[in-house]
Amino acid sequence: AGHDNAYLWAKYERVLADGGTGTGSLVYSRVRNERGGYSSDSAADESFGIVEDRRRFDSATLVQRFVRPWRGSTELEFGVRAGYQTGSYRYQSNASLGALATLIGTTPDFARAISRDVRVWNVGGFLSARGRWGRLGWEAGARVDYQQDSDNRSFYISPRLQFSYAVGERTDLTFASGRYYQPEAITELDVPDGRTRFQSPQHADHFIAGINHRFRHPGWRLTLETFFKRVRDPKARYENLFNRLVLLPEIKPDRVLVDPEVAYARGVELTLGYNPHPDLNVWLSYTTSRAQDRVGGHTRRRAWDQRQTVHTGLIWNHGPYSLSAALTWHSGWQTTRLPTVLDDLQPLTLRHNADDLPEFYSLNLRASREWSWPRQSLSLFFEVTNITNRDNVGGLQHELEPLDDGGYLLVTDKRTLLPLVPSIGVNWKFR
């Protein structure tokens, strides 16, 4: 694998005569990806080999944005965006999938050789207004976008609406909704799985309602939010049933197509924060949520669904020094289990994502020191992720072993995520 990414941008900011601001930016990016491949195993259930992959993308984007006062306390924000992208995909894939592929109904013995050049250009604009009427704060707006790629032309309008109402001096009620379109980016064409055409844009309707309360004791705050997201016309995607964290996923025997009619995400999040002064910020949040697809008239969990999640941490600053710690725990991601013993190698009827992996836990620490001068600054940081070196399970790997009296034994091995990882870095800024 190899990556070569380069970015160049120019930006200007201007204060207008009426007190508004104007900003503009021009961004050019170049992305070059190289892959290799070859995965071989003598066991009957493993994929055989070879992957080659070369991708190149160039893009230029121009953005102009204005914020202007309008009619008393009302403020307008508007802007335009235009972009042009070119890319090329060069791909070769050979796979000789074994008995495990037969068990779950994937296609064995496929071969691909794809060469595709693509282009995408898009243009869009947005307008929003925000203001306050007594205790009621509001914001309304819309985006208008047009995108043309090598396969599709899309025109869509995305409305947004947001309210906040001050119940008292320390309590606010909030509500936000909007429609968000998501066309495939030029880098997202699913060439590894044989797709050569971009899919139509999917769109999601978001609804968020919450309450914010600031306690009498300085620095304490509480936020409760509930959210609901419905994705219409979601993109078809390929994913691995047992282990998504592999280097060559497209030639593994557990690769399957997921083509939902609609997708949902819903949940509730409770956050308690403590910020007595600018040098200290402490937080604790708990989230219960669901992420589901409806496939073939049946609802099932998405592989990354986390029913329960806890985040807690702190950031402490003292002069040029900074120290932070963050702990994350969540219930296990989803997986699909197979029986332990098989009488034969006939295809199985599986309940996708019906079982849970073990729960996830990670504690991360970071410390930094900054030196400042009139026109530049230098910072040194050291951080450690998963400092407890916990074996977090991210997937399962299965192997078939023939039994002496006939049939097969399915041996399952847990695949863990990254162990304790230290890193050190330097950041130099100048102006």
C-alpha angles and dihedrals in degrees: 000000000000135000131196114180127170131178132189124181141168124199136181133190127198134185110219127219094253092054096263126123135230127200132181135180139186116201130187122185135181123194125187121181128183126182135182126190147175121156117181135171132167093221115104094235099058131094113247114218167271134099129168121177132175121175131176128183135177125184140175123195131186120196129182122183134178133188114195135174113240132182106346114309095358117110128197126209121187140155150148135239131196129178142174125196136180128189146166132210122200113180141169125180134177124176135169102192116199139209095307089062089053091052094056096037102249121146116264128209101024126160130189138188111178130174116179135165116199139187132194130184127176140177130187148155139204139200128190136169127201133183147134133253107191107295093353120090118188144178128188131175149133142221125219117198138176123190131179122187132170091281111022145037117210133185119180143163121215117196122198131192131180136176137182124187125193106222091181140337093293106026130074131180116211137192130178134175136170148150118245124193119203117193117185113271118234089254094053102070104130096230095147089067096045102266115139100172131066117246124235116268117273120216134204133202113216127199123181128175126177151154127227121198129184113201125225090247106083117257100016120118136166128203127188119186135173122195139189128188127183119191116203122200092005117198118264109244141181122232139167116252099211109021123016094175101080131121097233105031097159094067098043117112094236094062110126138170119248113195109171125187092213138353133211138197123184137161152130126249127195119191129185116192136185120196109159093165137356093269097061131050123170127177142177124188136178124195132186114189148152130217114190143168127209107220123174091348093306127106119226136166122264115244093248095047111139112193094189130021133177125192124182134162150127140231119205124185125190115174108299092349127090131183127184138174129187130186124194128188127171139162115264125283120246129273139169117243128212129206117268096231127035126196093203141347099264118139114275130221104236134191102222116224093356096133134060131236118220116285121274125237130174134166117197129188131193133183127181142177125202131200117197134198130175096273105015145031136202126203131187120199137183123192139174124202122202091010092180089058091230118182100235111190114228101170149341132254120205131202128185120223121187115236123225093236094046132275128066138275116221111216115198124202123190115231113212132208127236118318124216106326122187121195137178129198147173126217120194120189127184135175 
